[in-house]
Amino acid sequence: MPGSPYLEETPSGLLTWQRFTMIGILVAVSLIGFGIYFDVLTYVITAIIVIGTVRYLASN
């Protein structure tokens, strides 16, 4: 991996930004799909915003 601090390969079990981003995108798409299918998209978006805001404020 170019620019990586690891000599040959990423250690197993390490959550890299690429893997984290893909997991986040999959979770977001599935939540939005769930919200559209069950007609609760506004509740899902509101919950994501509230949880994100609380986590942001709690981390500072």
C-alpha distance matrix in Angstrom:
0.0 3.8 6.4 5.6 8.8 7.9 8.5 7.3 6.9 7.9 11.7 14.1 16.2 14.0 14.7 11.9 13.2 12.2 14.0 16.8 17.4 17.8 20.2 22.1 22.6 23.8 26.2 27.5 28.2 29.9 32.0 33.1 33.9 35.9 37.7 38.7 39.8 41.9 43.0 41.8 39.0 40.6 40.7 37.0 36.0 38.4 37.1 33.5 34.7 36.9 34.3 31.7 34.4 35.5 32.0 31.4 34.8 34.4 31.2 32.9
3.8 0.0 3.8 5.4 8.8 9.4 9.8 9.8 10.3 11.2 14.9 17.5 19.4 16.8 17.2 14.0 14.5 13.8 16.4 18.7 18.8 19.8 22.4 23.7 24.1 25.9 28.1 29.0 29.8 31.9 33.8 34.5 35.7 37.8 39.3 40.2 41.6 43.8 44.6 43.3 40.4 41.7 42.0 38.4 37.1 39.4 38.3 34.6 35.5 37.7 35.4 32.5 34.9 36.3 32.9 31.8 35.1 35.1 31.7 33.0
6.4 3.8 0.0 3.8 6.6 8.7 9.9 11.2 11.7 11.8 15.0 18.0 19.5 16.4 16.7 13.4 13.8 14.1 16.8 18.4 18.7 20.3 22.7 23.6 24.4 26.5 28.3 29.0 30.3 32.4 33.9 34.8 36.3 38.2 39.5 40.6 42.3 44.2 44.8 43.3 40.3 41.3 41.5 38.0 36.5 38.5 37.4 33.7 34.3 36.4 34.1 31.0 33.1 34.4 31.0 29.7 32.8 32.8 29.2 30.3
5.6 5.4 3.8 0.0 3.8 5.3 7.5 8.8 8.7 8.3 11.3 14.5 16.0 13.0 13.8 10.9 12.2 12.8 14.8 16.5 17.6 19.1 20.9 22.2 23.4 25.1 26.8 27.9 29.4 31.1 32.6 33.9 35.3 37.0 38.4 39.8 41.2 43.0 43.8 42.2 39.4 40.5 40.4 36.8 35.6 37.6 36.1 32.5 33.4 35.2 32.6 29.8 32.1 33.0 29.5 28.6 31.7 31.2 27.7 29.1
8.8 8.8 6.6 3.8 0.0 3.8 6.5 9.1 9.5 8.9 10.9 14.4 15.9 12.9 14.4 12.3 14.1 15.3 16.9 18.1 19.8 21.5 22.8 24.1 25.8 27.4 28.7 30.0 31.7 33.3 34.5 36.1 37.6 39.0 40.4 42.1 43.5 45.0 45.9 44.0 41.4 42.4 41.9 38.5 37.4 39.0 37.4 33.9 34.7 36.2 33.4 30.7 32.8 33.4 29.7 28.9 31.7 30.9 27.3 28.6
7.9 9.4 8.7 5.3 3.8 0.0 3.8 5.8 6.2 6.2 8.0 11.7 13.8 11.5 13.7 12.2 14.7 15.5 16.4 18.2 20.1 21.2 22.4 24.2 25.9 27.0 28.5 30.2 31.7 32.9 34.5 36.2 37.4 38.7 40.5 42.1 43.2 44.8 46.0 44.3 41.8 43.1 42.5 38.9 38.2 40.0 38.1 34.7 35.9 37.3 34.4 32.0 34.4 34.8 31.0 30.7 33.6 32.5 29.1 30.8
8.5 9.8 9.9 7.5 6.5 3.8 0.0 3.8 6.4 8.4 10.1 13.6 16.3 14.6 17.1 15.5 18.1 18.3 19.2 21.4 23.2 24.0 25.4 27.4 28.8 29.8 31.5 33.3 34.5 35.8 37.6 39.2 40.2 41.6 43.5 45.0 46.0 47.7 49.0 47.4 45.0 46.4 45.9 42.3 41.5 43.5 41.6 38.2 39.5 41.0 38.0 35.7 38.1 38.5 34.8 34.4 37.4 36.3 32.9 34.5
7.3 9.8 11.2 8.8 9.1 5.8 3.8 0.0 3.8 7.1 9.1 12.0 15.2 14.1 16.5 15.1 17.8 17.3 17.9 20.7 22.4 22.6 24.0 26.4 27.6 28.2 30.2 32.2 33.0 34.1 36.2 37.9 38.6 40.0 42.1 43.5 44.2 46.1 47.6 46.2 43.9 45.6 45.1 41.4 40.9 43.1 41.2 37.8 39.3 41.0 38.0 35.8 38.5 39.0 35.3 35.2 38.4 37.3 34.0 36.0
6.9 10.3 11.7 8.7 9.5 6.2 6.4 3.8 0.0 3.8 6.3 8.8 11.9 10.9 13.2 12.1 15.0 14.4 14.5 17.3 19.3 19.2 20.5 23.1 24.3 24.7 26.6 28.8 29.6 30.5 32.7 34.4 35.1 36.4 38.6 40.0 40.7 42.5 44.1 42.7 40.4 42.2 41.7 38.0 37.6 39.8 37.9 34.5 36.3 37.9 34.9 32.8 35.7 36.2 32.5 32.6 35.8 34.7 31.6 33.8
7.9 11.2 11.8 8.3 8.9 6.2 8.4 7.1 3.8 0.0 3.8 6.4 8.8 7.2 9.5 8.6 11.9 11.8 11.6 14.1 16.4 16.6 17.5 20.0 21.6 22.1 23.6 25.8 27.0 27.9 29.7 31.7 32.5 33.7 35.7 37.4 38.1 39.7 41.3 39.7 37.5 39.1 38.4 34.7 34.4 36.5 34.4 31.1 32.8 34.4 31.3 29.3 32.1 32.5 28.8 29.0 32.2 31.0 28.0 30.3
11.7 14.9 15.0 11.3 10.9 8.0 10.1 9.1 6.3 3.8 0.0 3.8 6.4 5.9 9.3 10.0 13.7 14.1 13.0 15.0 17.9 18.2 18.3 20.8 22.9 23.0 24.2 26.7 28.1 28.5 30.2 32.5 33.3 34.1 36.3 38.2 38.7 40.0 41.8 40.1 38.1 39.8 38.7 35.1 35.0 36.9 34.5 31.5 33.3 34.5 31.1 29.5 32.4 32.3 28.5 29.1 32.1 30.5 27.6 30.1
14.1 17.5 18.0 14.5 14.4 11.7 13.6 12.0 8.8 6.4 3.8 0.0 3.8 5.5 8.7 10.4 14.1 14.2 12.2 14.2 17.3 17.0 16.6 19.5 21.6 21.1 22.2 25.1 26.3 26.3 28.1 30.7 31.2 31.7 34.1 36.1 36.3 37.6 39.6 38.0 36.3 38.1 36.9 33.3 33.6 35.5 32.9 30.1 32.4 33.4 30.0 28.7 31.8 31.6 27.9 29.0 32.0 30.3 27.7 30.6
16.2 19.4 19.5 16.0 15.9 13.8 16.3 15.2 11.9 8.8 6.4 3.8 0.0 3.8 6.4 9.3 12.8 13.4 10.8 12.0 15.5 15.4 14.3 17.0 19.5 19.0 19.5 22.5 24.1 23.9 25.4 28.1 28.8 29.1 31.4 33.6 33.9 34.9 36.8 35.0 33.5 35.1 33.7 30.2 30.6 32.3 29.6 26.9 29.2 30.1 26.5 25.5 28.6 28.2 24.6 25.9 28.9 27.0 24.6 27.7
14.0 16.8 16.4 13.0 12.9 11.5 14.6 14.1 10.9 7.2 5.9 5.5 3.8 0.0 3.8 6.1 9.7 10.9 9.2 10.1 13.5 14.2 13.5 15.8 18.3 18.6 19.1 21.7 23.5 23.8 25.1 27.6 28.7 29.2 31.2 33.3 34.0 35.1 36.7 34.7 32.9 34.3 33.1 29.5 29.5 31.2 28.7 25.7 27.6 28.7 25.3 23.7 26.7 26.5 22.8 23.6 26.7 25.0 22.3 25.1
14.7 17.2 16.7 13.8 14.4 13.7 17.1 16.5 13.2 9.5 9.3 8.7 6.4 3.8 0.0 3.8 6.7 8.2 6.2 6.3 9.9 10.8 10.1 12.0 14.7 15.3 15.7 18.0 20.0 20.5 21.7 24.0 25.3 25.9 27.7 29.9 30.8 31.9 33.3 31.3 29.3 30.6 29.6 26.0 25.8 27.6 25.3 22.2 24.0 25.3 22.0 20.3 23.4 23.5 19.9 20.6 23.9 22.6 20.0 22.9
11.9 14.0 13.4 10.9 12.3 12.2 15.5 15.1 12.1 8.6 10.0 10.4 9.3 6.1 3.8 0.0 3.8 5.4 5.3 6.0 8.5 10.0 10.7 12.1 14.2 15.5 16.5 18.2 20.0 21.2 22.4 24.2 25.7 26.8 28.4 30.2 31.5 32.8 34.0 32.1 29.7 31.0 30.4 26.8 26.1 28.1 26.2 22.8 24.3 25.9 23.0 20.8 23.7 24.3 20.8 20.9 24.3 23.5 20.7 23.1
13.2 14.5 13.8 12.2 14.1 14.7 18.1 17.8 15.0 11.9 13.7 14.1 12.8 9.7 6.7 3.8 0.0 3.8 5.4 4.9 5.9 8.5 9.7 10.2 11.9 14.0 15.1 16.0 18.0 19.7 20.7 22.1 23.8 25.3 26.4 28.1 29.7 31.2 31.9 30.1 27.4 28.5 28.2 24.6 23.6 25.6 24.1 20.5 21.7 23.7 21.1 18.5 21.3 22.4 19.1 18.8 22.4 22.1 19.3 21.5
12.2 13.8 14.1 12.8 15.3 15.5 18.3 17.3 14.4 11.8 14.1 14.2 13.4 10.9 8.2 5.4 3.8 0.0 3.8 5.5 5.2 6.3 8.7 9.9 10.7 12.4 14.4 15.4 16.6 18.4 20.1 21.2 22.5 24.3 25.7 27.0 28.4 30.3 31.2 29.7 27.0 28.5 28.5 24.8 23.9 26.4 25.1 21.5 23.0 25.3 22.9 20.4 23.5 24.9 21.7 21.6 25.3 25.2 22.6 24.9
14.0 16.4 16.8 14.8 16.9 16.4 19.2 17.9 14.5 11.6 13.0 12.2 10.8 9.2 6.2 5.3 5.4 3.8 0.0 3.8 5.5 5.2 6.2 8.6 10.0 10.7 12.4 14.3 15.5 16.6 18.4 20.1 21.1 22.4 24.3 25.8 26.9 28.5 29.8 28.3 26.0 27.7 27.3 23.6 23.2 25.6 23.9 20.5 22.6 24.6 21.8 19.9 23.3 24.2 21.1 21.5 25.2 24.7 22.4 25.2
16.8 18.7 18.4 16.5 18.1 18.2 21.4 20.7 17.3 14.1 15.0 14.2 12.0 10.1 6.3 6.0 4.9 5.5 3.8 0.0 3.8 5.5 5.2 6.1 8.6 10.0 10.6 12.2 14.2 15.4 16.4 18.3 19.9 20.9 22.4 24.3 25.6 26.9 27.9 26.1 23.7 25.1 24.5 20.8 20.3 22.5 20.6 17.2 19.1 21.0 18.2 16.2 19.5 20.4 17.2 17.8 21.4 21.0 18.8 21.6
17.4 18.8 18.7 17.6 19.8 20.1 23.2 22.4 19.3 16.4 17.9 17.3 15.5 13.5 9.9 8.5 5.9 5.2 5.5 3.8 0.0 3.8 5.4 5.0 6.1 8.6 9.8 10.4 12.1 14.1 15.2 16.3 18.1 19.7 20.9 22.3 24.0 25.6 26.3 24.7 21.9 23.3 23.3 19.6 18.7 21.2 19.9 16.3 17.9 20.4 18.1 15.8 19.1 20.6 17.8 17.9 21.7 21.9 19.9 22.3
17.8 19.8 20.3 19.1 21.5 21.2 24.0 22.6 19.2 16.6 18.2 17.0 15.4 14.2 10.8 10.0 8.5 6.3 5.2 5.5 3.8 0.0 3.8 5.4 5.1 6.1 8.6 9.9 10.5 12.2 14.2 15.3 16.3 18.1 19.8 21.0 22.2 24.2 25.2 24.0 21.5 23.5 23.4 19.7 19.2 22.1 20.8 17.5 19.6 22.1 19.9 18.1 21.6 23.0 20.4 20.9 24.7 24.7 23.0 25.7
20.2 22.4 22.7 20.9 22.8 22.4 25.4 24.0 20.5 17.5 18.3 16.6 14.3 13.5 10.1 10.7 9.7 8.7 6.2 5.2 5.4 3.8 0.0 3.8 5.5 5.1 6.2 8.6 10.0 10.6 12.2 14.3 15.3 16.3 18.2 20.0 20.9 22.4 23.7 22.2 20.1 22.1 21.5 17.7 17.8 20.4 18.6 15.5 18.1 20.2 17.5 16.3 20.0 21.0 18.3 19.5 23.1 22.8 21.3 24.4
22.1 23.7 23.6 22.2 24.1 24.2 27.4 26.4 23.1 20.0 20.8 19.5 17.0 15.8 12.0 12.1 10.2 9.9 8.6 6.1 5.0 5.4 3.8 0.0 3.8 5.5 5.1 6.1 8.6 9.9 10.5 12.2 14.1 15.2 16.3 18.3 19.8 21.0 21.9 20.1 17.6 19.2 18.8 15.0 14.6 17.1 15.6 12.2 14.5 16.8 14.5 12.9 16.6 17.9 15.6 16.4 20.1 20.2 19.0 21.8
22.6 24.1 24.4 23.4 25.8 25.9 28.8 27.6 24.3 21.6 22.9 21.6 19.5 18.3 14.7 14.2 11.9 10.7 10.0 8.6 6.1 5.1 5.5 3.8 0.0 3.8 5.5 5.1 6.0 8.5 9.8 10.5 12.0 14.0 15.2 16.4 18.0 19.9 20.5 19.3 16.5 18.4 18.7 15.0 14.4 17.5 16.6 13.3 15.5 18.4 16.7 15.1 18.6 20.4 18.4 19.0 22.6 23.2 22.1 24.7
23.8 25.9 26.5 25.1 27.4 27.0 29.8 28.2 24.7 22.1 23.0 21.1 19.0 18.6 15.3 15.5 14.0 12.4 10.7 10.0 8.6 6.1 5.1 5.5 3.8 0.0 3.8 5.5 5.2 6.1 8.5 10.0 10.4 12.0 14.1 15.3 16.2 18.1 19.4 18.5 16.3 18.8 18.7 14.9 15.2 18.4 17.1 14.4 17.2 19.7 17.8 16.9 20.6 22.0 20.1 21.3 24.8 24.9 24.1 27.0
26.2 28.1 28.3 26.8 28.7 28.5 31.5 30.2 26.6 23.6 24.2 22.2 19.5 19.1 15.7 16.5 15.1 14.4 12.4 10.6 9.8 8.6 6.2 5.1 5.5 3.8 0.0 3.8 5.6 5.2 6.1 8.6 9.8 10.4 12.1 14.2 15.2 16.3 17.7 16.1 14.2 16.4 15.7 11.9 12.6 15.5 13.7 11.2 14.4 16.5 14.4 14.1 17.8 18.8 17.2 18.8 22.1 22.1 21.7 24.8
27.5 29.0 29.0 27.9 30.0 30.2 33.3 32.2 28.8 25.8 26.7 25.1 22.5 21.7 18.0 18.2 16.0 15.4 14.3 12.2 10.4 9.9 8.6 6.1 5.1 5.5 3.8 0.0 3.8 5.5 5.1 6.1 8.5 9.8 10.5 12.3 14.1 15.4 15.9 14.3 11.7 13.7 13.7 10.0 9.8 13.0 12.1 9.3 12.1 14.8 13.4 12.7 16.2 17.9 16.7 17.8 21.1 21.7 21.5 24.2
28.2 29.8 30.3 29.4 31.7 31.7 34.5 33.0 29.6 27.0 28.1 26.3 24.1 23.5 20.0 20.0 18.0 16.6 15.5 14.2 12.1 10.5 10.0 8.6 6.0 5.2 5.6 3.8 0.0 3.8 5.5 5.2 6.0 8.5 9.8 10.5 12.0 14.1 14.9 14.2 11.6 14.4 14.9 11.5 11.6 15.2 14.7 12.4 15.1 17.9 16.9 16.4 19.7 21.5 20.5 21.5 24.8 25.5 25.3 27.9
29.9 31.9 32.4 31.1 33.3 32.9 35.8 34.1 30.5 27.9 28.5 26.3 23.9 23.8 20.5 21.2 19.7 18.4 16.6 15.4 14.1 12.2 10.6 9.9 8.5 6.1 5.2 5.5 3.8 0.0 3.8 5.5 5.0 6.0 8.5 9.8 10.3 12.1 13.7 13.0 11.3 14.5 14.3 10.8 12.2 15.5 14.4 12.8 16.0 18.3 17.0 17.2 20.6 21.9 20.9 22.6 25.7 26.0 26.0 28.9
32.0 33.8 33.9 32.6 34.5 34.5 37.6 36.2 32.7 29.7 30.2 28.1 25.4 25.1 21.7 22.4 20.7 20.1 18.4 16.4 15.2 14.2 12.2 10.5 9.8 8.5 6.1 5.1 5.5 3.8 0.0 3.8 5.4 5.0 6.1 8.6 9.8 10.6 11.6 10.1 8.4 11.1 10.6 7.1 8.7 11.8 10.7 9.4 12.8 14.8 13.8 14.5 17.7 18.9 18.5 20.2 23.0 23.5 23.9 26.8
33.1 34.5 34.8 33.9 36.1 36.2 39.2 37.9 34.4 31.7 32.5 30.7 28.1 27.6 24.0 24.2 22.1 21.2 20.1 18.3 16.3 15.3 14.3 12.2 10.5 10.0 8.6 6.1 5.2 5.5 3.8 0.0 3.8 5.4 5.0 6.2 8.5 10.0 10.1 9.2 6.5 9.5 10.3 7.3 7.9 11.5 11.6 10.4 13.0 15.6 15.5 15.6 18.5 20.3 20.2 21.5 24.2 25.2 25.7 28.1
33.9 35.7 36.3 35.3 37.6 37.4 40.2 38.6 35.1 32.5 33.3 31.2 28.8 28.7 25.3 25.7 23.8 22.5 21.1 19.9 18.1 16.3 15.3 14.1 12.0 10.4 9.8 8.5 6.0 5.0 5.4 3.8 0.0 3.8 5.4 5.2 6.0 8.5 9.6 10.0 8.3 12.0 12.7 10.1 11.4 14.9 14.8 13.9 16.7 19.1 18.8 19.2 22.2 23.8 23.5 25.0 27.8 28.5 29.0 31.6
35.9 37.8 38.2 37.0 39.0 38.7 41.6 40.0 36.4 33.7 34.1 31.7 29.1 29.2 25.9 26.8 25.3 24.3 22.4 20.9 19.7 18.1 16.3 15.2 14.0 12.0 10.4 9.8 8.5 6.0 5.0 5.4 3.8 0.0 3.8 5.5 5.2 6.1 8.1 7.9 7.6 11.2 10.9 8.6 11.1 13.9 13.3 13.2 16.4 18.1 17.6 18.8 21.7 22.8 22.8 24.7 27.2 27.7 28.5 31.3
37.7 39.3 39.5 38.4 40.4 40.5 43.5 42.1 38.6 35.7 36.3 34.1 31.4 31.2 27.7 28.4 26.4 25.7 24.3 22.4 20.9 19.8 18.2 16.3 15.2 14.1 12.1 10.5 9.8 8.5 6.1 5.0 5.4 3.8 0.0 3.8 5.6 5.4 5.6 4.7 3.9 7.5 7.8 6.1 8.4 11.1 11.2 11.7 14.3 16.0 16.3 17.5 20.0 21.3 21.9 23.6 25.8 26.7 27.7 30.3
38.7 40.2 40.6 39.8 42.1 42.1 45.0 43.5 40.0 37.4 38.2 36.1 33.6 33.3 29.9 30.2 28.1 27.0 25.8 24.3 22.3 21.0 20.0 18.3 16.4 15.3 14.2 12.3 10.5 9.8 8.6 6.2 5.2 5.5 3.8 0.0 3.8 5.6 5.0 6.5 5.4 9.0 10.5 9.4 10.8 13.7 14.5 14.7 16.9 19.1 19.6 20.5 22.8 24.5 25.1 26.5 28.8 29.9 30.8 33.2
39.8 41.6 42.3 41.2 43.5 43.2 46.0 44.2 40.7 38.1 38.7 36.3 33.9 34.0 30.8 31.5 29.7 28.4 26.9 25.6 24.0 22.2 20.9 19.8 18.0 16.2 15.2 14.1 12.0 10.3 9.8 8.5 6.0 5.2 5.6 3.8 0.0 3.8 5.6 7.9 8.4 12.0 12.6 11.6 13.8 16.5 16.7 17.1 19.8 21.5 21.8 22.9 25.5 26.8 27.2 29.0 31.3 32.1 33.0 35.7
41.9 43.8 44.2 43.0 45.0 44.8 47.7 46.1 42.5 39.7 40.0 37.6 34.9 35.1 31.9 32.8 31.2 30.3 28.5 26.9 25.6 24.2 22.4 21.0 19.9 18.1 16.3 15.4 14.1 12.1 10.6 10.0 8.5 6.1 5.4 5.6 3.8 0.0 3.8 5.6 7.7 10.8 10.6 10.4 13.2 15.2 15.2 16.4 19.0 20.2 20.6 22.3 24.6 25.6 26.4 28.4 30.3 31.0 32.4 35.0
43.0 44.6 44.8 43.8 45.9 46.0 49.0 47.6 44.1 41.3 41.8 39.6 36.8 36.7 33.3 34.0 31.9 31.2 29.8 27.9 26.3 25.2 23.7 21.9 20.5 19.4 17.7 15.9 14.9 13.7 11.6 10.1 9.6 8.1 5.6 5.0 5.6 3.8 0.0 3.8 5.7 8.2 9.1 9.8 11.8 13.5 14.5 15.9 17.8 19.2 20.2 21.8 23.6 24.9 26.1 27.8 29.5 30.6 32.1 34.4
41.8 43.3 43.3 42.2 44.0 44.3 47.4 46.2 42.7 39.7 40.1 38.0 35.0 34.7 31.3 32.1 30.1 29.7 28.3 26.1 24.7 24.0 22.2 20.1 19.3 18.5 16.1 14.3 14.2 13.0 10.1 9.2 10.0 7.9 4.7 6.5 7.9 5.6 3.8 0.0 3.8 5.6 5.4 6.4 8.8 10.1 10.8 12.6 14.5 15.5 16.6 18.4 20.2 21.3 22.6 24.4 26.0 27.0 28.7 30.9
39.0 40.4 40.3 39.4 41.4 41.8 45.0 43.9 40.4 37.5 38.1 36.3 33.5 32.9 29.3 29.7 27.4 27.0 26.0 23.7 21.9 21.5 20.1 17.6 16.5 16.3 14.2 11.7 11.6 11.3 8.4 6.5 8.3 7.6 3.9 5.4 8.4 7.7 5.7 3.8 0.0 3.8 5.4 5.1 6.1 8.5 9.8 10.6 12.3 14.2 15.3 16.4 18.3 20.0 21.1 22.4 24.3 25.6 26.9 29.1
40.6 41.7 41.3 40.5 42.4 43.1 46.4 45.6 42.2 39.1 39.8 38.1 35.1 34.3 30.6 31.0 28.5 28.5 27.7 25.1 23.3 23.5 22.1 19.2 18.4 18.8 16.4 13.7 14.4 14.5 11.1 9.5 12.0 11.2 7.5 9.0 12.0 10.8 8.2 5.6 3.8 0.0 3.8 5.5 5.2 6.0 8.5 9.9 10.5 12.1 14.1 15.2 16.4 18.2 19.9 20.9 22.4 24.0 25.7 27.4
40.7 42.0 41.5 40.4 41.9 42.5 45.9 45.1 41.7 38.4 38.7 36.9 33.7 33.1 29.6 30.4 28.2 28.5 27.3 24.5 23.3 23.4 21.5 18.8 18.7 18.7 15.7 13.7 14.9 14.3 10.6 10.3 12.7 10.9 7.8 10.5 12.6 10.6 9.1 5.4 5.4 3.8 0.0 3.8 5.5 5.1 6.0 8.6 9.9 10.4 12.0 14.0 15.2 16.3 18.0 19.7 21.0 22.1 24.0 26.1
37.0 38.4 38.0 36.8 38.5 38.9 42.3 41.4 38.0 34.7 35.1 33.3 30.2 29.5 26.0 26.8 24.6 24.8 23.6 20.8 19.6 19.7 17.7 15.0 15.0 14.9 11.9 10.0 11.5 10.8 7.1 7.3 10.1 8.6 6.1 9.4 11.6 10.4 9.8 6.4 5.1 5.5 3.8 0.0 3.8 5.5 5.1 6.2 8.7 9.9 10.5 12.1 14.2 15.4 16.4 18.1 20.0 20.9 22.4 24.7
36.0 37.1 36.5 35.6 37.4 38.2 41.5 40.9 37.6 34.4 35.0 33.6 30.6 29.5 25.8 26.1 23.6 23.9 23.2 20.3 18.7 19.2 17.8 14.6 14.4 15.2 12.6 9.8 11.6 12.2 8.7 7.9 11.4 11.1 8.4 10.8 13.8 13.2 11.8 8.8 6.1 5.2 5.5 3.8 0.0 3.8 5.5 5.1 6.2 8.6 10.0 10.5 12.2 14.3 15.4 16.3 18.3 19.9 21.1 23.0
38.4 39.4 38.5 37.6 39.0 40.0 43.5 43.1 39.8 36.5 36.9 35.5 32.3 31.2 27.6 28.1 25.6 26.4 25.6 22.5 21.2 22.1 20.4 17.1 17.5 18.4 15.5 13.0 15.2 15.5 11.8 11.5 14.9 13.9 11.1 13.7 16.5 15.2 13.5 10.1 8.5 6.0 5.1 5.5 3.8 0.0 3.8 5.5 5.1 6.1 8.5 9.8 10.5 12.2 14.1 15.2 16.5 18.1 19.9 21.6
37.1 38.3 37.4 36.1 37.4 38.1 41.6 41.2 37.9 34.4 34.5 32.9 29.6 28.7 25.3 26.2 24.1 25.1 23.9 20.6 19.9 20.8 18.6 15.6 16.6 17.1 13.7 12.1 14.7 14.4 10.7 11.6 14.8 13.3 11.2 14.5 16.7 15.2 14.5 10.8 9.8 8.5 6.0 5.1 5.5 3.8 0.0 3.8 5.5 5.1 6.0 8.3 9.8 10.5 12.0 14.0 15.3 16.2 18.1 20.3
33.5 34.6 33.7 32.5 33.9 34.7 38.2 37.8 34.5 31.1 31.5 30.1 26.9 25.7 22.2 22.8 20.5 21.5 20.5 17.2 16.3 17.5 15.5 12.2 13.3 14.4 11.2 9.3 12.4 12.8 9.4 10.4 13.9 13.2 11.7 14.7 17.1 16.4 15.9 12.6 10.6 9.9 8.6 6.2 5.1 5.5 3.8 0.0 3.8 5.6 5.3 5.9 8.5 10.0 10.5 12.0 14.2 15.2 16.3 18.7
34.7 35.5 34.3 33.4 34.7 35.9 39.5 39.3 36.3 32.8 33.3 32.4 29.2 27.6 24.0 24.3 21.7 23.0 22.6 19.1 17.9 19.6 18.1 14.5 15.5 17.2 14.4 12.1 15.1 16.0 12.8 13.0 16.7 16.4 14.3 16.9 19.8 19.0 17.8 14.5 12.3 10.5 9.9 8.7 6.2 5.1 5.5 3.8 0.0 3.8 5.6 5.1 6.0 8.6 9.9 10.4 12.2 14.1 15.3 17.0
36.9 37.7 36.4 35.2 36.2 37.3 41.0 41.0 37.9 34.4 34.5 33.4 30.1 28.7 25.3 25.9 23.7 25.3 24.6 21.0 20.4 22.1 20.2 16.8 18.4 19.7 16.5 14.8 17.9 18.3 14.8 15.6 19.1 18.1 16.0 19.1 21.5 20.2 19.2 15.5 14.2 12.1 10.4 9.9 8.6 6.1 5.1 5.6 3.8 0.0 3.8 5.4 5.1 6.1 8.6 9.8 10.6 12.1 14.2 15.9
34.3 35.4 34.1 32.6 33.4 34.4 38.0 38.0 34.9 31.3 31.1 30.0 26.5 25.3 22.0 23.0 21.1 22.9 21.8 18.2 18.1 19.9 17.5 14.5 16.7 17.8 14.4 13.4 16.9 17.0 13.8 15.5 18.8 17.6 16.3 19.6 21.8 20.6 20.2 16.6 15.3 14.1 12.0 10.5 10.0 8.5 6.0 5.3 5.6 3.8 0.0 3.8 5.5 5.2 6.1 8.5 10.0 10.4 12.2 14.6
31.7 32.5 31.0 29.8 30.7 32.0 35.7 35.8 32.8 29.3 29.5 28.7 25.5 23.7 20.3 20.8 18.5 20.4 19.9 16.2 15.8 18.1 16.3 12.9 15.1 16.9 14.1 12.7 16.4 17.2 14.5 15.6 19.2 18.8 17.5 20.5 22.9 22.3 21.8 18.4 16.4 15.2 14.0 12.1 10.5 9.8 8.3 5.9 5.1 5.4 3.8 0.0 3.8 5.5 5.2 6.1 8.6 9.8 10.6 12.8
34.4 34.9 33.1 32.1 32.8 34.4 38.1 38.5 35.7 32.1 32.4 31.8 28.6 26.7 23.4 23.7 21.3 23.5 23.3 19.5 19.1 21.6 20.0 16.6 18.6 20.6 17.8 16.2 19.7 20.6 17.7 18.5 22.2 21.7 20.0 22.8 25.5 24.6 23.6 20.2 18.3 16.4 15.2 14.2 12.2 10.5 9.8 8.5 6.0 5.1 5.5 3.8 0.0 3.8 5.5 5.1 6.1 8.5 9.9 11.1
35.5 36.3 34.4 33.0 33.4 34.8 38.5 39.0 36.2 32.5 32.3 31.6 28.2 26.5 23.5 24.3 22.4 24.9 24.2 20.4 20.6 23.0 21.0 17.9 20.4 22.0 18.8 17.9 21.5 21.9 18.9 20.3 23.8 22.8 21.3 24.5 26.8 25.6 24.9 21.3 20.0 18.2 16.3 15.4 14.3 12.2 10.5 10.0 8.6 6.1 5.2 5.5 3.8 0.0 3.8 5.4 5.2 6.0 8.5 10.3
32.0 32.9 31.0 29.5 29.7 31.0 34.8 35.3 32.5 28.8 28.5 27.9 24.6 22.8 19.9 20.8 19.1 21.7 21.1 17.2 17.8 20.4 18.3 15.6 18.4 20.1 17.2 16.7 20.5 20.9 18.5 20.2 23.5 22.8 21.9 25.1 27.2 26.4 26.1 22.6 21.1 19.9 18.0 16.4 15.4 14.1 12.0 10.5 9.9 8.6 6.1 5.2 5.5 3.8 0.0 3.8 5.5 5.0 6.1 8.9
31.4 31.8 29.7 28.6 28.9 30.7 34.4 35.2 32.6 29.0 29.1 29.0 25.9 23.6 20.6 20.9 18.8 21.6 21.5 17.8 17.9 20.9 19.5 16.4 19.0 21.3 18.8 17.8 21.5 22.6 20.2 21.5 25.0 24.7 23.6 26.5 29.0 28.4 27.8 24.4 22.4 20.9 19.7 18.1 16.3 15.2 14.0 12.0 10.4 9.8 8.5 6.1 5.1 5.4 3.8 0.0 3.8 5.5 5.3 6.8
34.8 35.1 32.8 31.7 31.7 33.6 37.4 38.4 35.8 32.2 32.1 32.0 28.9 26.7 23.9 24.3 22.4 25.3 25.2 21.4 21.7 24.7 23.1 20.1 22.6 24.8 22.1 21.1 24.8 25.7 23.0 24.2 27.8 27.2 25.8 28.8 31.3 30.3 29.5 26.0 24.3 22.4 21.0 20.0 18.3 16.5 15.3 14.2 12.2 10.6 10.0 8.6 6.1 5.2 5.5 3.8 0.0 3.8 5.5 5.6
34.4 35.1 32.8 31.2 30.9 32.5 36.3 37.3 34.7 31.0 30.5 30.3 27.0 25.0 22.6 23.5 22.1 25.2 24.7 21.0 21.9 24.7 22.8 20.2 23.2 24.9 22.1 21.7 25.5 26.0 23.5 25.2 28.5 27.7 26.7 29.9 32.1 31.0 30.6 27.0 25.6 24.0 22.1 20.9 19.9 18.1 16.2 15.2 14.1 12.1 10.4 9.8 8.5 6.0 5.0 5.5 3.8 0.0 3.8 5.6
31.2 31.7 29.2 27.7 27.3 29.1 32.9 34.0 31.6 28.0 27.6 27.7 24.6 22.3 20.0 20.7 19.3 22.6 22.4 18.8 19.9 23.0 21.3 19.0 22.1 24.1 21.7 21.5 25.3 26.0 23.9 25.7 29.0 28.5 27.7 30.8 33.0 32.4 32.1 28.7 26.9 25.7 24.0 22.4 21.1 19.9 18.1 16.3 15.3 14.2 12.2 10.6 9.9 8.5 6.1 5.3 5.5 3.8 0.0 3.8
32.9 33.0 30.3 29.1 28.6 30.8 34.5 36.0 33.8 30.3 30.1 30.6 27.7 25.1 22.9 23.1 21.5 24.9 25.2 21.6 22.3 25.7 24.4 21.8 24.7 27.0 24.8 24.2 27.9 28.9 26.8 28.1 31.6 31.3 30.3 33.2 35.7 35.0 34.4 30.9 29.1 27.4 26.1 24.7 23.0 21.6 20.3 18.7 17.0 15.9 14.6 12.8 11.1 10.3 8.9 6.8 5.6 5.6 3.8 0.0
